Amino acid sequence: MDKVSAQNGVDSRKLDTVCAKRAGATLGYCIPTWYGICDAWAPASIFEQEPNCPVTFNGVTFQPMDVKALMTDVYDNVNVSAVYAGERYYGTDDSIDEYGSHTDYTYRDLNPGLLHIVATNLSGLLKKTFIIDRDAGAEVWNQPVVSFKSIVYTNARLSWINETYTDGGLNIIGGEWLYGSNDNHPDFLWLLQGKPKPDTVTKTDLKYADVTMLLEKATACSNSEPPRL
């Protein structure tokens, strides 16, 4: 447990905002209240199956949440290529300009046009799930996207030439967040290009193949004990 904590848990943190210490320890560490490994949980929830039952292996019973935790830990240590759109905003050097927009480019680089293109093509056309940091601020909340909805309003009115965020072929080339969405919008989006390699072993000697075996048994409810009440 000490090795796992040093890699992914409280022992891996040195300084931040909220402090605690492990049972029996005289010194503790400070971590942000929102901190976690959602960057591992999110892709694991996309690529891996959902465990349904407890499974017993080598005399140890693993509940579905145990299997999920082990798989998340594997993804937290895996080296798999990812594709990103937008940069993370770290919460520094930002202000509001005369037009009500954020001056830090990383706060607004994932504009509505880009988000619309990604959502309609990945989710709508290709039926692929991607991940967003749903908080535009300094905190990171990675969540898998499962669907989207578009609402289109039209009006008939006199037209004249003006600047737009589409070109002559009505291809989307940009956009700006307005009103409440100026602060409340995704910060960046990303997706892994695939699963970990079958022979992946984490820094804490956790083997992807072993966890996959547990997951398959927990998914099929084979070689498992009934839930304990």
N, C-alpha and C positions, 0 to 999 in steps of 0.2 A: 504493500500500500504506500510506503514511503516513496518508492520509485515512481509509482503512478502519480502521486501528488506532486512530486518534483517536476514531472513532465507536463501535467495538465491541470493540476489542482491548486490548492491554496499555496503550497510551497513553491509554485512556479512564479508567484507574483511577489514583487518587491515593495512597491509603493503605489498607493492611489488614495481612495477616499474612505471606505468603510473597513473597519479593522476587526479581526477575530483571530483566535488561535486554536490549534488542534487540541483535542483532549490529552491532558497530561503534559502539554508543552508550556514552557514559561514565557516564550516569546511568540508573537503572532505576526501576521502580515496584514496589509491594507489592500483591499480590492474594490472596484466599483460594483455597485449593487446589480447592475445589468450584465456584468461580465459572465461569459459562458463560452461554449464551443458550438454555437449555432452554425458556424461555418462548416462544421463536420456533420452535425445532425441533419441539416437541410439537404445536402447531397445524398446522405445515407438514406433518407426517407424517400428520395426519388428513385434510386437505383436498387434498393433492397426490398425484399418482401416484408410483410407485416407478420410478426410472430403472434400466434393465437393461443398457445398452450405452454405450460411449464414443461421442461424437458430435463431428464436426469441423465447425467453422463459421469462416469467414474465416481459414482456415489454422491455427486453434488447435483442438487436441483437448481436449475436456472429458471426464474420466472421470466415472462415476456419482457418486462422492463429491464431485467438483467441482460438479456440478449441484446436489446436495443442499446443499452449503455456500452456494452462491449463493442458492438458494431460502430457506434459513434466514435469510440476511442480509436478504432482502426482508421476511420476516415480523418480523424484529427492528426494522424501521423503520416498519412499517405502522400506520395508525390505523384499527382496526376495533373496533367495540363488542364487549364481552365481558360475560358474566353470571357472577357469582361467588357462592359459598356458603362462608361462613367467612372469617375474616381471617387474614392472615399473622402468625405469632408471631415477634417479633424477638429473643427471648432475654433479656429484661430483666424485673425485678420479679416473678419467679415463685418459688413455694415449694410445698410439699406440706401440705395441711391435715390435720386430725385424721381425716378419712375416707379419706386416701390420694389425694385428687384435687389436680390442679394449681390454684393460686389465680388464675393469670393466665387471664382468660376467653378470650383469643385462642388459648390452647393447647388448649382443649377445646370451642370453640364449634361446630366441626363434629362433632356428637355422633353416636353410632351410629344413632340413629333417622333423622336427616337423611341420613346417608350411605346407609342402606338404601333410603329413599324415592327418592333420586336414582338409585341404581344400578338398582333394579328398574324404574323408569319410563323413564329414558333408555336404559340398556343393554338391559334386558329387554323392555320394551314397544315403545319407539320405535326400537330398534336403532341408537342414536346413541352415538358415542364422546365422552367428556368427559375432562378432564385433572385430575389430582390432584397436589398437592405431597405426595409419599409420606413425607416426613420431618416429624414433628411439631415438631422442634426449630427452631433459628434458621436452619439451612441450607435451601435451596429446591431440591427435586428434582422438577421437573415431568415427569410421565409420562402418556402416553395410556392410558386404561383400555380393555381389549379384551373383558373378560368378568368375571363374578362368580359366586360359588357360595355358596349359603345352606345351612346345616346346622341343622335344627330338632330339638330334643329335647323330648319331652313326658313328664309323669309324672302319675299319678292320685294325688291327695292331698286331705286335708281342706282346704277353702277358707274364707277369712274376708276381710272387707273390709280393704284396705290401700291405701297410695298406689301408683300405677303410672305408667308413661310412655305409657299409652294412655287414651283417653277411653271413654265408654260404648259407642261403636260400634267399639271396637278400632282406632281410628285412631291411628297413632303420633304422639305429641306431644313426644317427647324421648328421653333416654337418657344413660347415663354409660359411659365407658370403664372397664373393670375389669382387674385383674391386669396382665399384660404389656402389654395394649393401652392402658393408662393412659399409657404413654410412646411406644408404637409404634403410631401411627395416622396417617392423612392429616391434614395441617394445614388445607388448604383445597382446594376444587375449583372449576373454571371451564371455560368453553368460549367460543370465538369465535362470533359470530353469522353469520359468512360469510367468504368469501375476500376478499383485497384487491381494490380496484377495478382493472379492466384497465389503466388509464392510470397506475397507481401508479409513482412514481419516488422512490427513497430519497435520503437526504441525501448519499450518495456517488455519486449519478447512476446507480444501478443500476435498470434498468427491469424491472418485473414481466413485461411483455409479452415482452421479450427472453429472460428466464430461462424463461418458460413455453414459448417456442418451442424452446429447448434441451431442456427436460424432455420435451416431446412427441416429439422426435426420439429422445431417449435411451430413452424408454419403448417406442417402436415399433421401435427398433433400425434406423432409417432414416437414410441419409446418414452412416453411421458406419464407422469403421475397426475391424478386428479387434483384440481386446485384445493388448497387447504383453507378452510373457513376459520 
